[in-house]
């Protein structure tokens, strides 16, 4: 299926009170692990490509990998630029087919951040893409530069509710990443670990009171940095230390219920892949086939993603919500089939009525019957053995659709009755069909507009096939 628009995913997530997993993609193994886990759990997913991933893997390679994933699965997939820092980069990604982009001007003063975001929003909306902005500044590595990168924020700036409302109104941005104590990297907290959930609630309430509705908020730096993964890395030669810390999954669950529609996860994927590779190489030092340890790494990441979408984000099972709604509406197995067949029958009936109205005017007219009965029809005698197959199907169709709109229990009007009269020489078979159809329609309690045209209807039914 084609890429899914982010707006559609956000609307369904807000309605279903779940969060979309936004997982960063850098290579084929990560992409396969993410998509396979989401497909097996029937979860929609956002695949994020950062500026660093584009520099590492080449944008063309990454997009072709994602195109392959979209072709091989049926789940909704959106492609998102993570932490774009310039208008030019966002424009390039939109032109490449990204369904959404993030413009990160959080390091700029409020006015410059808003102006940059507005510029990207104007271009994106003209090209059917959506934009995520960021207000407030997270602690940790910025723009995917890594723990040793040149852009590293020592002190964060929390998002203020009043500024959030002003920023959204001035820019028209479609979603907003907020700073509520979350941070990038594997060293998110010192001391007590927590998110400022009261601030998140205040931001959500301020946006609703400002008339912006159930506005989608985004949580960056939401990796939980599992202790078991860190311990495994340290056990097999790593040196992450013991002061790593992530966002508690309990806080993410609460944030999801309060309106965080999109949750970014990257660090946990890196930890899972690194721990599996280190363990595989340490346990089999003579192994040099990358498929062996990369395959184990892919399985580890897949297990992690499955846990996130099932137990934390609760997006599992929501990939085909439209089908669930349809099944709930018509019980699908039985009532859906009845509705389908009745709909097809109605369409065929309408098409035949349309054909009758547009019949060529050169067809001969049938005189008004009045009280003379069906035998007074001015139809010349014809060979009684000349009975086209099309007339037989017309007769069957008349019987079929007349049962539905007007009455039930017409089994007595059967083609076998007509077969008994085929040997009669006093009336041609075609004439008998027409007169029988007229008598049949006379017996039905049909609307007046049909009663006035019943002779014309029968004439067209058997002479216009």
N, C-alpha and C positions, 0 to 999 in steps of 0.2 A: 504494500500500500504506500501512497505518497507520504511525504513528511506532513506532520500534523501541526496546525497553527497553535502557537503558545496560548493565545487568548482562549481558545476552545478548551485546552487542558486546564487552564486556571479556573475557568467557570465551573467545570465539572468537579475540580478539587475543592473549591469553596462550597459547592453544594453538598458534596459527600463528606466534608470534614476530614479529608486526608491531605497529605502533602506530596508533592511531586519530588521524586529523587532526581537531583541534577548531579550527574556523575561526570567527572573529567576524564577525557579520553586522550591518550598520548600514543598508543600503538595498537596493533591488531589484537593482542591477547587481552588487553583491558576492555576493548570494545566488545569482543566476543563474550567475555565473562559477564559484562553488564547486560547485554541484550539477551543472552541465553537465560540468565536468571529472571529477568523481567518477563520474558516470554513464558517461561514455565510457571511463573506465579501470576501471569496475566495482569501485569502492572504497566501503566503508561510510564514513559521515561523521557528525560531531557538529557541529551548528550552535549557536554560542554567542551569547547575547544578554547584554550587560553592562548594568549600571545606567545607564551613560552612553548606551548605544544606546536604552534604553527612554525615557529623558528626551528624546532627540533625535527619534526617529521615531514615538513613541507605541506602547505595547505591542500594541494591537489591530491596527495596521497591520502590525507585524512578524510577529505570529502568523498573520495572514491570508496574508501573503507566503509564510510557511513552509508553511502548509496547501496553497497552490497548488503549491509545489515538490514536496511529498509526493504530491500527486495526479498530477503529471506525470512521475513517475519510479518505478522499481521498486527502487532501491537502498535499503538500510537507512539511515534517518535518525533521529537522536536530537536533541532540543532541550534545551539546557543553559543554566542561568543562570550567568554568569561573574562571580565576585567579588561575590556578595551579601553585604552588610555588616550586615544586620539579620534577625531572625527574621520580621518582618512582610513584608519583601520576598520572602524565600524562600517563605513561606506563600502569598503572592499568586501567585507563579509556579507553584507546585505546583497551586493551584486553577485556574489557567489552562490546565493540561495539559502543563506541562514534564515531560519524563521524568526529569530530574535537575537538581539545584541545587548550587551551591557556596556554602558559608557561610565567609566569610573573616574569621576572628577572629585572624589571625596577629599583628596589632598589639596584642593583649591579652596579659596574663599567662597562663601555661599553664592555670591553674585556670579562669579566666574563658573562655578560648578553648574548653576542653573542655566547660564547662557550656553555652555557647551552641550549640556543635556538637551536643551531646546533645539539646538541645531541638528543633533542626531535624530531627535523625535520627528522633526519636520521631514527629513529625508526618508526615514524609515516608514512613516505612515503613507508616504506617496508610493512606496514599493511593497506594501502589504506585509510589513514586518513590524514587530513590537520591540519596545525598548525598556530596559531595566536601568534605573539610576541608583545611586548610592548617596546617602546622606549620613554624616558621621564618619569616623575613621576607626578602623579595626587595628588592634595591636598585631604585630607580627609581619612577616614578609609580604610585600605588596607586588602586584602584577606578576605573580608566579615566578619570582626571582629566587625562591628557595631561602633556606635559613641563612645562607651566607651571601645572599644577593645584595645588590647595591641599594635597593629600596626596602627599608625596614623601619617600621614605626614603633618607637619605644613607648609612646603614650597614646592611648586611644581617645577619641572624642565621641561621647554618646549622642545619639539622635534625640532631638527635642521634639515633642509632639507638635508644637506650634510651627516650627520650622518645616516639619514634614508636610503639613497641610499647605503651607505657602509654596514649598518646592513642587509639590504635585500639581497645584493649580497653575503655577507659572510655566511649567515645562510641558505638561500634558503627558508625562511619562506613564507607562502602562503598569509598572510594578516598581517597588522601592525596596532596596536592601537597607536594613537598619543596623545600627551598632547598639547592642544592648548587653555588652560584656562578652560577646563572641570574638574570636580572633583566629587568624590564619596560623598554620603550622602545627607542630606537635607539642608546643610548649605554650598552651593557651592561658594557663592560670598559675598563679603563685599563691599558696595558701588555700583558702576555701574556694571550691569550684562552684560557680553558679552563673545563671543568666539573670539579668534584671527583668524578670517577667512582669513586674508592675509597670515598668516603663513601656514594655511592649503593649500591655493592655491600654495604657494611656494613649499611645500612638494610634492604636486601632480605633479607640473611641473618638479621638479628635478627628480622624478622617471620616468617620461615619457622621458625626455631628456637622461636619462641613459639607455634607451632601455628596460625598464621594462614594457612598455605599460600602459594600463589603470589599474593600480595596485589598488587592493581593500584596502581601509583604514577603520579603525574601530573607532567609537566614544564611549568611555566609559563615565560613569557618565553623561548620557544624559537625566536624569529625569528632568522634568520642575517644580516639586514640586508645584502643583496647590495651589493657595492661598485658594480656597474654601474648599479643603480637610483639609488643616492645620487649618483653622478657625473652621471647624466642629469637629475636634479632640479636639482642645482647648475648644470648647463650651461644650463638653460632658466629661470633666474631664482630658483631656490631658494637657501637659505643654510643647509644642514645642516652645513657644515664638513667637515673631513677626519678628525675623531676619532670618527665613528660606528663602532660595533662590535657584532657579534652573536655568537650561539652557533655555533661551527663545525659544519657539517653532519656532519662525521665524529664529533664528540662525541655528536650526537643519535642517530646510527646505533648507537653503542656503548651508549648509554643504553636504546635500544629493545631491544637484545638482552639487557640486564640486567633488564628488567622494567618499563620506563616504558611503560605501556599507552596513555596519552593524552598527546598533545603539542599544546600551545596555540600557535597562530600568528595574530597580529593585525598586528603592526607591518609585516611583509613585505607584507601585503595593502595596507596604506595607502601604502607606498612605491611599489608597482607601480601603483596607481591614480593617485597623484599624478604620477608620472613620465610616464605616458601622457597625462594631461590637460594638463600643462605643455607637453609637446612638441607636442601637437596644436594648442593655442592659439597657441604661438609660431610654428609653421610655417604656420598659416592664420589670421592675425590678423583677417581679415574674417568668419571663421566664428562664428556666434552660435547655431547649432542645437545644443542640448545633446545631442541623440541622436548627433551625429557624434563628439564627443570622449568622451562617456560610453560609446559603443559600443567605441571603441578602448581605453578604460580597462578595460572588462569583458573584452575579449580578452586584455589584458596580465595581469590577475589570473588568468584561466583558465589561461594558460600557466604562471604561477607555481605554482598549486595542482597542476596536472598533474605538474610537476617534483617537488613535495614528496611527493605520495602514491606516485609511481613510484620515485624514486631515493633518498629519505630515509626515509620512513615504511614503505615496502614494503607498503602496504595495497591497492595496485592488484590487482584480480583476486580479492579476497576478499569481495566483496559477496554472492556466491551460493555460499558454501562448502558449504551443505547440498546443493545440486544437484550439485556436484562429488563429494561423498561418495556420493551415490546413483548417479552415473554410474560411479564407480570400483567400486562394489559389484556392480552387475549389468550393466555394459557398456552399459547404457541402450538402445542401438540395437536389440540382438537379445534378450539375456537378459531385459532389462527388459520387453520386449513379451511374451515368453513367460510371465514371472511374472505380468504383469497379466492375460492371458487365462486362465491357470490359476486365478488368484484369483477372477475373475469366475465361471468355471465352478463352482468349489467353492461360492461363495456361492449360486448358483442351485440347486445340488444340495442344499445344506442347507435352503434355503427350501422346496424341494419335499418334503423329508423332514419338515419341520415341518408342512406342510399335510397330509401323510398322517397324522401323529400326531393332528392336531386335526380330522380329518374327522368329520362329523356321524355320530353313532352309529346314525342311522336307515338308513344304507346297508346293503343286504342282505349277508349273509355268504356267502362261498364255502366249500363243504365241503372238509374235508381231502382231499388228493389221494392220499396214501399211494403205493402202487405202481400205481394205476390209470391213470396218465398224464394228460396234459392234456385228453384228449377226454372225461373224466368230469365236467368242470366243469358245474354246474347252471345254465347260462345259456340262457335261452330264445332261440329263433330270432328274428331280426329281419330286416328288409329289407336284403338284401346291398348295395343301392345307397345306403343311408343311411350315409354315412361322413363325420362332421363334420370340418371342417378342424382343429379343436383336437386330434382324435385323431391326425391325421397329424403335427402338431408334437410331440405327446407321444411318438410313436414315434421321431421323429428325435432328440428330447432323450434318450430312453433309450439310443439307440445312441451318442450323443455322450458322455454322462458315464460310461457303463459302460466305455468305452475307456480312460478316464483312471485310475480308482482301482484296477482289477483286472487288466486284461490288454490286450494289443495284438493287432493283426492280425485284426480281426473284419470285414473288408470283405465277407466272404461273406454276412453277414447284412444284406441290402439290401432297401430298400422295393420294388425291382423284383420280388423273389421273391414278395412279398405280392400284387403286382398280378396275378400269374399265377393266383392262387387267387380272385380277385374273382368270376370267373364261376361258381365252384362253388356249387351249391345245397344241398349237404349240410351246410354250416356257415356261419353268418352271419359277416360280415366282422369285426364287433366281437369275436365269440367267437374267431375265428381269430387276431386280434391278441393277445388275452389269452393263449391257449394257446401261441402262438409265443413270446411274451415269457417265459412260464414255462419253456419248454424252453431258451430262450436263457440264462436265469439259472441253470438247472440245470447247464449246460455250463461255467459260470464257477467258478473257485476263489474263492468269496467267503467272508467271515467267517461263522461260525455264526449270529451274531445276525441277519444278513441272510437266511441260508438259511431260517431258521424263518419269516420273514415274506414270502417271495417271492411267495406267492399273493396275500396281502393287498396287497403292493406293486403287482403287475400289475393287480389289481382297481381300486385307487385311480387308477392311472396312466391307465386307459382309461375308467373310469366316472365319475370325479370331475372331469373337465375342465370 
